[in-house]
């Protein structure tokens, strides 16, 4: 693992993407920054982080995904790498809120943004962005946000957590072909609100109750409805109300 440390940058994802477009970059190269000026989340949402307090990182992953039908496999790997690491540090009630939020109980403590690009050879190169609230303790106008420091009343070593997460990622990628079904089962078990009657709203703002059953192989959320049918939803088609 090669680690590139930056003081301030617009976006670690954009920096790593630009670097990999200009030169050959080692697999699992990590870029981290103390301050990210233009961090982003899913669907262009802004990711704010207090300078120096949180883990802001991007990881290059290549030679893992080979077609569009398998891209969600990387979400599974990255989510589990974060969950396993946080459990090691005794973070309470860790889960993955589909598709890419990391939760402690009902508070968001992190977010994942994976950007895939297809090279001329057809190979897929991925930039995995992770923002994890570590030592920040104030979140203005963000009632659902929290941090490791807040939920544990203790401060943490960001770089130690970074190495643990990337080590987990590398191991899971290396073993994926042999352990895919086990990893998917583990991922399903770690889903936020799995098996619990939950309120949702769809893209037409219709509210409904359902029970999360899992995620399809291409990353759609599977929800059991009142009529006992299971409906699959893309990211923009459904939102959890909690």
C-alpha positions in Angstrom: 0.0 0.0 0.0 1.4 3.4 -1.0 0.1 6.3 1.0 0.1 9.9 -0.3 -0.6 12.5 2.4 -1.9 15.9 1.5 -2.7 18.9 3.7 -5.6 20.4 1.7 -7.1 19.4 -1.6 -10.4 20.0 -3.4 -11.2 16.3 -3.5 -9.0 13.2 -2.8 -11.1 11.3 -5.4 -10.4 13.9 -8.1 -6.7 14.0 -7.1 -6.3 10.2 -7.3 -8.3 10.0 -10.5 -6.1 12.7 -12.2 -2.9 10.9 -11.0 -4.1 7.5 -12.4 -4.9 9.2 -15.7 -1.4 10.6 -16.1 0.7 7.6 -14.9 0.7 4.0 -13.7 -0.5 4.0 -10.1 0.1 1.1 -7.8 -3.0 -0.9 -6.8 -4.4 0.2 -3.4 -2.6 3.5 -3.5 -4.2 5.7 -0.9 -4.6 9.5 -0.9 -5.5 11.2 2.4 -6.0 14.8 3.3 -6.4 16.8 6.4 -8.8 19.2 4.7 -11.0 18.6 1.7 -12.4 21.7 0.2 -14.9 20.2 -2.3 -15.8 16.8 -0.8 -18.8 15.1 -2.3 -21.2 12.3 -1.5 -23.8 10.4 -3.4 -25.7 12.3 -6.1 -23.4 15.3 -5.8 -24.2 15.9 -2.1 -21.6 18.1 -0.3 -19.5 16.4 2.3 -18.3 18.8 5.0 -15.5 17.9 7.4 -13.8 19.9 10.1 -10.1 20.3 9.2 -7.8 17.7 10.7 -10.5 15.9 12.7 -11.7 13.2 10.3 -10.5 10.5 8.0 -10.7 11.6 4.4 -9.3 9.1 2.0 -9.4 7.7 -1.5 -8.1 4.3 -2.6 -7.3 3.1 -6.2 -8.7 -0.4 -6.9 -8.0 -2.1 -10.2 -8.0 -5.7 -11.5 -11.1 -6.5 -9.4 -14.2 -5.5 -11.4 -14.5 -6.6 -15.1 -18.0 -5.7 -16.1 -20.9 -3.5 -15.1 -22.9 -6.3 -13.7 -20.4 -6.8 -10.9 -19.6 -3.3 -9.8 -21.6 -3.6 -6.6 -19.2 -6.3 -5.4 -16.8 -3.5 -4.6 -19.4 -1.7 -2.5 -19.8 -4.9 -0.5 -16.0 -5.2 0.0 -15.5 -1.6 1.1 -18.6 -1.5 3.3 -17.5 -4.6 5.1 -13.9 -3.4 5.4 -15.2 -0.3 7.3 -17.7 -2.2 9.4 -15.2 -4.9 10.5 -12.6 -2.2 11.4 -15.1 -0.1 13.4 -16.2 -3.2 15.3 -12.6 -3.9 16.2 -12.6 -0.4 17.8 -15.8 -1.3 19.6 -17.9 1.3 17.8 -21.5 0.5 18.9 -24.3 -0.7 16.6 -22.4 -0.3 13.3 -24.3 -0.9 10.1 -24.5 0.0 6.4 -27.4 2.1 5.3 -27.9 1.2 1.7 -26.1 1.9 -0.5 -23.1 3.8 1.1 -23.7 5.3 4.5 -22.0 4.0 7.6 -24.1 4.2 10.7 -23.7 3.9 14.5 -27.2 3.2 15.8 -29.3 5.8 13.9 -26.5 8.3 13.4 -24.4 8.7 10.2 -20.7 8.5 10.9 -19.4 8.0 7.4 -20.0 7.8 3.7 -18.6 5.9 0.7 -18.4 7.2 -2.8 -17.1 4.8 -5.5 -16.4 6.1 -9.0 -15.7 3.6 -11.7 -14.1 4.3 -15.1 -13.7 1.9 -18.0 -10.3 1.9 -19.7 -9.7 1.3 -23.4 -9.0 -2.4 -22.6 -12.4 -2.8 -21.0 -10.9 -3.1 -17.5 -12.6 -1.1 -14.8 -10.6 1.1 -12.5 -12.3 2.3 -9.3 -11.6 5.2 -7.0 -13.0 4.5 -3.6 -13.7 7.6 -1.5 -14.4 7.3 2.2 -15.2 10.1 4.6 -15.3 8.9 8.2 -16.2 11.2 11.1 -13.5 10.4 13.7 -12.7 13.2 16.1 -15.1 15.9 15.1 -17.6 16.6 17.9 -19.7 19.5 16.6 -22.0 19.1 13.6 -24.1 22.3 12.9 -27.4 21.8 11.2 -26.7 18.0 10.8 -28.9 16.3 13.5 -28.3 12.8 12.1 -24.5 13.2 12.0 -22.1 11.8 14.6 -18.5 10.6 15.0 -16.5 7.9 16.6 -15.4 10.4 19.3 -19.0 11.2 20.1 -20.4 7.7 20.2 -17.5 6.4 22.2 -16.5 9.5 24.3 -12.9 8.9 23.2 -10.5 10.1 20.5 -9.0 7.9 17.9 -5.8 7.6 15.7 -7.1 8.3 12.1 -4.1 6.7 10.4 -4.3 3.5 12.4 -8.0 3.2 11.3 -7.0 4.0 7.7 -4.4 1.1 7.6 -6.9 -1.3 9.2 -9.6 -0.5 6.6 -7.2 -0.8 3.6 -5.7 -4.0 4.9 -9.2 -5.5 5.2 -10.0 -4.3 1.6 -6.9 -5.9 0.2 -7.6 -9.2 1.9 -11.2 -9.4 0.8 -10.3 -8.5 -2.8 -7.6 -11.2 -2.8 -10.0 -13.8 -1.4 -13.2 -12.6 -3.2 -13.6 -15.5 -5.7 -13.5 -18.0 -2.9 -15.5 -16.1 -0.4 -18.0 -14.1 -2.4 -21.2 -15.8 -1.1 -20.0 -15.5 2.5 -19.1 -11.8 2.0 -22.6 -11.1 0.5 -24.2 -12.8 3.4 -22.2 -10.8 5.9 -23.0 -7.6 4.0 -26.7 -8.4 4.1 -26.6 -9.1 7.8 -24.9 -5.7 8.4 -27.6 -3.7 6.6 -29.3 -0.9 8.5 -32.9 -1.8 9.4 -32.6 -5.3 7.9 -35.7 -7.3 8.6 -37.4 -4.4 10.5 -40.7 -2.8 9.3 -39.6 0.6 8.0 -41.2 3.6 6.4 -40.0 4.6 2.9 -40.9 7.2 0.2 -40.6 6.5 -3.5 -39.6 8.9 -6.3 -43.2 10.1 -6.7 -43.3 10.9 -2.9 -45.6 8.1 -2.1 -45.0 6.8 1.4 -45.1 3.1 2.2 -44.1 0.5 4.7 -41.7 -2.3 3.9 -39.0 -4.7 5.2 -35.5 -4.7 3.8 -34.6 -8.2 2.7 -31.3 -7.6 1.0 -29.6 -6.2 -2.0 -29.6 -7.7 -5.5 -26.4 -8.7 -7.3 -26.4 -5.4 -9.2 -27.0 -3.3 -6.1 -30.8 -2.7 -6.0 -32.4 -2.6 -2.6 -34.9 -5.4 -2.1 -38.0 -4.5 0.0 -40.8 -6.8 1.0 -44.1 -5.0 0.6 -47.5 -5.4 2.3 -48.7 -7.7 -0.5 -45.8 -10.1 0.1 -44.1 -9.1 -3.2 -40.5 -8.1 -3.2 -39.7 -4.9 -5.1 -36.2 -3.8 -6.2 -35.2 -0.1 -6.1 -32.3 1.9 -7.5 -30.7 4.7 -5.5 -32.9 7.5 -6.8 -36.1 5.5 -6.6 -36.5 5.1 -2.9 -35.6 6.9 0.4 -35.8 5.5 3.9 -37.7 7.6 6.4 -36.3 7.1 9.9 
